[in-house]
Amino acid sequence: MAYTREHWTKEQSVYTRIHNSIFDSGLVTTIGRGRVMTLLAIAKHMKDNGKAWPTQETLAKMTGVSVRTIRDDIKFLRDFEINGKPILKAVPYITPSGHTSYVYKIMPISQLSKFRDGRLDYIPQLVEEEDSNESGLLSALDQLDD
C-alpha cells in the first residue's frame, strides 16, 4: 500500500518551517549542527504558542545523543542570544513524581516556525494545556510569557 496524505495523522500534517535565514545569517555555523538538531527536536513538540515540554530523555532518543548532551545543548541554547534576544527560553518545574522538568519556548528569532498545510496562521493545539493536571507545568508555561 502506498503511503499517501490521506493516511497522515493530525500531527503528521503539522510542520516545522526552517527559514533560509538560519543558514544565511550564520546561525547554524555559530551554534553548531548538533545544537540545531536539539532545537529542531524541541520544535517538533512546539504548540501553537511556541511552547513545548518534551523530556530530555525524549529529546535524547530523537536525536541519538545522551541526556547529558541534551542538557549541555539546552544550557547553551538558553544562554545564546541574537542582538540581545534569546532563541530559547526554558523554565523548570517539578513534576507530580518530584522530578525537575522544563517547559521550553522557541522564540521567533530562532528562525523556526510551525505551520499546518502550508498556513502559518493556523496551528492546531495538539495537546491542550488545560488538559494537564500538573500545576507546576501550568505555572512554568505562564512564566514563559513574561
C-alpha positions in Angstrom: 0.0 0.0 0.0 1.3 3.5 -0.9 1.7 6.0 1.9 -0.5 8.9 0.9 -1.6 12.1 2.5 -4.9 10.5 3.4 -3.1 8.3 5.8 -1.5 11.2 7.7 -2.4 11.7 11.3 -3.3 15.1 12.6 0.2 15.5 13.9 1.8 14.5 10.6 0.2 17.4 8.8 1.9 19.9 11.1 5.4 21.0 10.0 8.3 22.9 11.4 9.5 25.6 8.9 13.2 26.3 8.9 13.7 29.7 7.4 16.6 30.0 4.9 18.0 32.8 7.1 19.0 30.2 9.7 21.8 29.4 7.2 22.3 32.8 5.6 22.7 34.5 9.0 25.4 32.0 10.1 23.3 30.8 13.0 23.8 27.1 12.2 27.6 27.6 11.9 27.6 29.6 15.2 25.6 27.3 17.4 26.6 24.0 15.6 24.6 21.4 13.9 24.2 19.2 17.0 22.5 22.1 18.9 20.4 22.8 15.8 19.1 19.2 16.0 18.3 19.7 19.7 16.4 22.9 18.8 14.6 21.1 16.0 13.6 18.2 18.3 12.2 20.7 20.8 10.4 22.5 17.9 8.8 19.2 16.9 6.9 19.3 20.2 6.1 23.0 19.9 2.4 24.0 20.3 0.8 27.0 18.6 2.1 29.3 21.3 5.7 28.3 20.7 5.8 26.3 24.0 6.9 22.7 24.3 7.7 20.3 27.2 9.4 17.2 25.9 11.5 15.4 28.4 15.3 15.4 28.0 15.1 11.6 27.6 12.7 12.0 24.7 15.0 14.6 23.1 18.0 12.3 23.5 16.2 9.4 21.9 15.0 11.6 19.0 18.5 13.0 18.2 20.6 9.9 19.0 22.7 11.5 21.7 23.0 11.2 25.5 20.8 13.0 28.0 24.0 14.8 29.2 24.5 16.2 25.6 20.9 17.4 25.6 21.4 19.1 28.9 24.5 20.8 27.6 22.8 21.8 24.4 19.8 23.3 26.2 22.1 25.3 28.6 23.9 26.7 25.5 20.7 27.5 23.7 19.2 29.2 26.8 22.2 31.4 27.1 22.6 32.1 23.4 21.3 35.4 22.1 20.9 37.2 18.8 21.0 41.0 19.3 20.3 40.6 23.0 17.3 38.3 22.3 17.3 34.6 23.4 16.4 31.9 20.9 15.2 29.6 23.6 13.6 30.1 27.0 13.4 27.3 29.5 11.6 27.3 32.8 12.0 24.4 35.3 9.0 22.9 37.1 8.6 20.0 39.4 6.5 17.0 38.1 4.0 15.2 40.3 6.6 12.5 40.8 9.1 15.1 42.2 11.4 15.3 39.2 12.5 18.5 37.6 11.4 19.0 34.1 11.4 22.0 31.7 8.9 23.9 29.6 10.6 25.5 26.5 9.6 28.4 24.3 11.3 28.7 21.0 11.5 32.4 20.2 10.7 33.8 16.8 14.3 35.0 16.4 15.3 31.3 16.2 14.1 31.4 12.6 11.9 28.3 13.2 8.1 28.3 13.0 5.2 25.8 13.0 2.6 25.6 10.3 -0.1 23.3 9.1 -0.9 22.5 5.4 1.3 25.5 4.3 -0.5 28.1 6.5 1.4 29.8 9.2 -1.8 31.5 10.5 -3.2 28.2 11.8 -1.5 25.7 14.0 -3.6 23.1 15.8 -3.3 22.7 19.5 -2.4 19.0 19.6 -2.2 18.8 23.3 -4.4 21.2 25.3 -2.5 22.9 28.1 -5.7 22.9 30.2 -5.7 19.1 30.0 -2.6 18.9 32.2 -3.2 18.3 35.9 0.4 19.3 36.6 0.1 22.7 38.4 3.9 23.1 38.2 3.7 22.7 34.4 1.0 25.3 34.1 2.9 27.7 36.2 6.0 27.3 34.2 4.0 27.8 30.9 2.8 31.1 32.3 6.3 32.2 33.2 7.4 31.9 29.6 5.0 34.7 28.6 6.8 37.2 30.8 
